Amino acid sequence: MLKLRVNDIDVEVEEGLTVLQACEKAGFEIPRFCYHEKTINSR
């Protein structure tokens, strides 16, 4: 598990996620443009 701080809140997420995926799993909604999981080539 990885520990991060988002908006002054400590969260733990599994390794291998993008920052966007980690934030979403922690319950944060982040607006984005042109993103789809299947278009990610590397991590």
Stockholm file with secondary structure:
# STOCKHOLM 1.0

chainA/1-43         MLKLRVNDIDVEVEEGLTVLQACEKAGFEIPRFCYHEKTINSR
#=GR chainA/1-43 SS CEEEEETTEEEEECTTCCHHHHHHHTTCCCCCSSCCGGGCCCC
#=GC SS_cons        CEEEEETTEEEEECTTCCHHHHHHHTTCCCCCSSCCGGGCCCC
//
